[in-house]
C-alpha cells in the first residue's frame, strides 16, 4: 500500500522550484539566477524561508527575454 501512495505523490507536478532546480531549469548557474533576481528579472516567492521560483514565473521570464523571430524548432 505504501508504494501505491508514493506513486500518487510522484505524479503531482511541481509548481515551484528551489534555487538550484530553477537555475538548472533555465540553464544558468545559481549565482546567475541570483543576479537575475536582484535585477528584478525573476521574482521568487518568499512564502518560505528559502526562495521558491514558480514554474509559471520561469516561463514568463523565458518568454519575456526571448526575441521575437520566425524561427521554429
C-alpha positions as CSV (number, residue, x, y, z in Angstrom):
1,X,0.0,0.0,0.0
2,X,2.9,2.4,0.7
3,X,4.1,2.0,-2.8
4,X,0.7,2.9,-4.2
5,X,0.6,6.1,-2.1
6,X,4.2,7.0,-3.1
7,X,3.4,6.6,-6.8
8,X,0.5,9.0,-6.5
9,X,2.7,11.6,-4.7
10,X,5.2,11.4,-7.6
11,X,2.5,12.3,-10.1
12,X,1.8,15.7,-8.6
13,X,3.5,18.3,-10.8
14,X,5.9,20.7,-9.2
15,X,4.5,24.2,-9.1
16,X,7.7,25.8,-7.8
17,X,11.4,25.0,-7.9
18,X,14.2,25.5,-5.4
19,X,17.0,27.9,-6.3
20,X,19.3,25.2,-7.7
21,X,16.5,23.5,-9.6
22,X,15.4,26.8,-11.1
23,X,18.9,27.6,-12.2
24,X,19.2,24.1,-13.8
25,X,15.8,24.5,-15.5
26,X,16.9,27.7,-17.3
27,X,20.5,26.5,-17.9
28,X,22.4,29.0,-15.7
29,X,24.4,28.9,-12.5
30,X,22.8,29.6,-9.2
31,X,24.9,32.8,-9.0
32,X,23.5,34.0,-12.3
33,X,20.0,33.2,-11.1
34,X,20.7,35.3,-8.0
35,X,21.8,38.2,-10.3
36,X,18.7,37.9,-12.4
37,X,16.6,38.0,-9.2
38,X,18.5,41.1,-7.9
39,X,17.9,42.8,-11.2
40,X,14.2,42.1,-10.9
41,X,14.0,39.9,-13.9
42,X,12.9,36.9,-11.9
43,X,10.5,37.1,-8.9
44,X,10.7,34.3,-6.4
45,X,8.1,33.6,-3.8
46,X,9.2,34.3,-0.3
47,X,6.4,32.2,1.3
48,X,9.0,30.0,2.9
49,X,12.4,30.7,4.4
50,X,14.1,30.0,1.1
51,X,13.0,31.5,-2.2
52,X,10.9,29.3,-4.5
53,X,10.6,30.0,-8.2
54,X,7.2,29.3,-9.6
55,X,7.3,27.4,-12.9
56,X,4.9,30.0,-14.4
57,X,7.4,32.8,-13.3
58,X,10.2,30.9,-15.1
59,X,8.1,30.5,-18.2
60,X,7.2,34.2,-18.1
61,X,10.9,35.2,-17.8
62,X,11.9,33.0,-20.7
63,X,9.1,34.3,-22.9
64,X,9.9,38.0,-22.0
65,X,13.6,37.5,-22.7
66,X,13.2,35.6,-26.0
67,X,13.4,37.8,-29.0
68,X,10.6,37.5,-31.5
69,X,11.6,35.6,-34.5
70,X,10.0,33.5,-37.3
71,X,12.3,30.6,-36.5
72,X,10.6,27.4,-35.3
73,X,12.1,24.4,-33.8
